[in-house]
Amino acid sequence: MTSDLVCGELDWICEKLDTNRKRFQNNFPSACSELGRYRIKGNDDWTNGFWTGMLWMAYLHTGDETFKTLALDNVESFRKRLSDHYVLDHHDIGFLYSPSVVAGYRITKDKGLLELIVQAAGCLAGRFQKKGGFIQAWGALDCDREYRLIIDSLLNLPLLYEASAITGNPEYASTADMHYDRVLHNIVRPDYSTYHTFYFDPATGLPSHGATHQGFRDDSCWARGQAWAVLGIPLHVRKAAVAGEREVYGKIVDYFIGHLPKEEIPYWDLIFTAEDKQPYDSSALAIAACGLMEAEAVGYYKGAGELAKGMTAVLAERCTSRKEDAEGILLHGVYAFGEGKGIDQANLWGDYYYMEALMRLKNPGWETFW
């Protein structure tokens, strides 16, 4: 993508966000669109941080204080959500607080946000299961049937490293390190595809079995899950300042790329081929593009940067629309196919990661919100 195309896409996205913010005001968009429009919701989902993160990126791109003001209002909503512990019995604390509050601190340097970052990290670390050595994804910590991690969790770990950097307390980072190790050594299959979720025996803490929650079936490869690995591993390399898993990472990327159809946008599960006539999930490609840019920065995959540029160009050409009545930025995503949610619709993480990919291309070396 040329620099003019990148900036043109960002200009259009910021115009769209400016229109959308007038409708949502101090509320939030729903996780996915319905007939091209997001529902208005409170701060009660795992996806709300993506909206705030887009406001912060819009401020960085345009300098328009309106975006900054609304993002700061959002931050106060996240402060209240944490103090009330409202819908936080899950591991997605990083998805909520990194693109909102960590981003807010990096942009404003308001030291009053540091305590909130540490408190959010404490909430996430509180879900750590010592027997098994992992952060439990969902549900009550004493519920045996919820004794599992999921691959999405890789994107929640940067919050823990942030807390260790702020406090000097290594326990947050140690928790992240242990969880990361459990993910990489259990959720990656011998062919370098990935499970969505992995269970541990609650009595012994020993690995039990892999399964899916949003993929086609337990032994298939959910596209967004594979993309979380493409991004989560190089993020860990940067945040933990350690090398390792380079060969494994390369093969995870190869699996993802090797299962793209000729249109270069993955089907929602990588088991499918063109004959299956299944929906695409553009959000998986946006996540993978960001992952390859991160891999380029840490030297983890040869040619990663050019691949990422190509993926972003595909998204710009095939998955965006200038229709005024479409509130989403990135079309043709899938939230949860098995539940009939957000099929061939926009979703907040797809919008966010497409915008992040463009910001990375505009500003090589930009410090992201993770």
Buried (B, 14 or more C-beta within 10 A) or exposed (E): BEEEBBBBBBEBBBEBBBEBBEEBEEBBBBBBBEEBBBBEBEBEBBBBBBBBBBBBBBBBBBEEEBBBEBBBEBBEBBBEBBEEEEBBBBBBBBBBBBBBBBBBBBBBEEEEBBEBBBBBBBBBBBBBBEEBBBBBBBBEEEEEEBBBBBBBBBBBBBBBBBBBEBBEEEBBBBBBBBBBBBBBEBBBEEEBBBBBBBBBBBEEBEBBEBBBBBBBEEEBBBBBBBBBBBBBBBBBBBBBEEEBBBEBBBBBBEBBBEBBBEEBBBBBBBBBEEEEEBBBBBBBBBBBBBBBBBBBBBEBBEEBBEBBBBBBBBBBEBBBBEEEEBBBBBBBBBBBBEEEBBBBBBBBBBBBBBBBBBBBBBEEEBEBBB
